[in-house]
Amino acid sequence: MTSLRIRTLLTSVALVASAGGVVLATDATASAGSSNEITTVSPYKPIISETFTVRGKLATAIVRPIQLQRLTSSGWKKVTSGSTTADGKFAIKAATTAKKTYRVFAQRFTIGDKTYGSRTTDRRTVTPVSQKVTTTVNRTTLRVGDTLVLTIANSPIRKGREVALRGTVRTPGGGTETFTQTLGVQNVNGKLRVDAQVESGTPKGTYIYQGVAAEANGAPRKFGNKVTVTIK
């Protein structure tokens, strides 16, 4: 337990090979029934501007250049490039601020005397979502001996995202002070909980708190709602 002093209020945290220009030949490595597919997009619903990863596999078990493309009104446009691994797998990153449809495309490709045909995966639509930070307290009026339990939660859940607390203290004498204090990281449930006890030396007044989720993996910093606590 810690006292509700300004700034030290909540210190107890519980909580690539090149494409060939030769005549197209038979793809010798594609087995019967093999396919080109996107298997996962992670996170499945990224936060707006958050980096997501497109994973999948091509039917050619070779290292070859690929493009992540998105569908536009004028056709497919390159977003970024990468390459497959020796077994044809790929993992390529991107970010978006709006709903987009993607595919992975590989141009025809030559290694030595073998030329492999172009490959195109299935389509996958990615819909980014807004984020939300919620700050709650167990009670809004406290006296000496009482314990304040403050919880900051974010949605969508991002385990390990750093959290800060922004607060404003207004004392009966008319003084005002604003501070920001880093608290820690959110757990598997997307929450961080802080417990603090009101001690006899705690300044009386109004405390306004607001949880802040830090910028993470491209997702911008997000401020939560404000909660007001009165120390009497």
N, C-alpha and C positions, 0 to 999 in steps of 0.2 A: 504494500500500500504506500502511496505517496500523498503529500499534501497538495491541495489545490492552489498552489502559488503560481503567479504569472510566470509563463515560459516553462517552468518546471512542473507544471500541472500534471501532465500525463506522461510520466517517465517509466511507469511500470506497464509493460506491454505483455499481455497474455496472448498471449496469442501464439584440239578439236580437229579433227581432220577436215580437209576441204572437199567440196562437192566436185565430182568428176564431170567431164564433158564428153563422155564416150557414149556409144549406142547402148540403150537400155537392154540388159540381159536378164535371165531368170534369177530370181532371188533364191539363192541356194540354201539359205539358212532358215527360211520360214517353213515351219512344219505344218502338216495338214491340220486345219482347225485352229491354228494360232490366230490371235487377234491383236489389235492395237486399241488400247483402252486407257482411260483415266480411272484409276481405282479409288482415289480419295482426294478430297480437298480439305485441308486442315489449317485453321479452324473451318468447320463446315459453314458457319455463318460468321465471317470475320467482322470486326468492328470497322466502321468507316475509316479508311486509310491504313488499317492494320495489315501487315504483311501476312499473306497466306501461301501455303505450299500445295502445288498440284503434283500428285504422284501417279505413276502408272507404268505401263510397259508397252514397247513396240514388239512386233513379231520378228524383228531382226535382232538376233543375239550378237550385236556388234556395238562398238563405240561409234556413234555417228552424231552429227549436229542436229539439233532440233530447234523449233521456234514455238513459243507459246503465243497463240494468236487469239484475238477477240473479234467478234462479229460486229460489223458496222453497217451502215446503210449502203455503203459502196463495196461491201465484201469483207473478207478476212484481212485483218491488219496485224502486223507483228507487234507484240508487247515487249517481249524479251527473248533472249536466246540462251541455249545451254547445250547439253549433250547427254546421250544415254551412257549407261555403264556397259561393260562387256556382255552382260546378260540381257541387255535391252531395256533396263529399267531407267526411269527418270524421276527427278524431283526438281521442280522449277518454281521460283518464287515471283509473286506479283502483289499488287495492292490496288484497291479501287474505292471510289467514293460513290459509285452507283451500280445498279444491277447490270451485269455483263455476262455474255456467253462466250466460253473459251473452248479451244481445242489445242492439241499439240500436233505439229506438222513437221515431217522430215522430208527434205528434198531427196531426189534420187542421189545415190552416193556410190563412189567407186573406191575400192581398195584393191590394189594390184590389178589383176585382170578380171575382177568381178565387179559388177555394177548391181546395186540393190535399188529396187523400185522405191518411189516415194511412199510415205506412210502417213495416214491421218487417223487420229483417234476419234472416238465419239465426242459429242459436245457435253459441256458441263456449264450450267448457269450458276453464278455466284451472286448472292444477294447480301450486301453488307448491311449491318444493323447499327442503330444508335446505341451508345453506351449510357449507363445510368449509375450514379453514385448516391447511396442512401445513408444518411447519418441519423441514428436514433439514440436516445438516452432512456434509462430506466425511470427517471423522475426529473421533473423540471424545477423543483424547489428543494433545496438541501440546507441542513444545519450542521453544526459541529458534530462529528461522529458518523454522519451519513456517508454512504459510498455511492459515488457516481459510476455507473457502468455505461460506457459509450461504445457503440458498435458502428463500424463503417463497412458497408458492403457494396460490391460493384457487380454490374450485370452488363454483358455476359461475364461469366466467371473466368478470371484469369489468375490461376494460382501463382503466387510469388510476385504479384505486382506490388510495387512499393506504394505505401500510403502515407500521406501527411495530414496534419490537422491544422487548419487555419482558424484562429480565434481572435475575438475582440473582447476586451475586458472594460467594463464601464463601472467605476466605483461611485459610491454616493457623493463623494466630494467633487465629482465632475470630471475626473481624470479618465482618459481613454487610451488604451494601448492595443495594437494589433500585432499578432505574431504568427509565425508558421513553424511547426515542429514536425520533423520526420518521425514516424512512429515505428514502421517495420513493414512487413510484407503480408499479403493476404493469404489465407490458408486454402485448402482444397475446396471449401465451400464459398470462396470469394469474399471472406469476411476477416475483419481484424477487430479484436475486442480489447478495450482498455479499462482497467479499474483504478479508481483513485478515491482516497478518503479525505473528507473535509476535516482538517485539524483546527485547533484553536487559533492559530496564526493566519488562517486563510482570509484574505481580504474579502469583505462583503461587497456585493454588487451583482451586476448582470454579466454573464458570460455567454457569448454567442459563438458557437462552434460550427465548423463546416469541414467535412471530409474531402480530401483531394486525392484522386488516383493519378499517379505519375504517368508521364508519357511512356509507352511501352510497345515495342515491336511495330512502331509506326502509328499506333493509335495515339491521338493527342491527349494531353492532360485534361482531366475532367473534374469539375467542381461539383460537389453534391449540394443538397439542401442545407439550410441553416437551422440549427436548433438553439433555443435559448434556455439557459439555466440560471436560476437566481439563488445566490448564497445569502442566507439571512443570519 
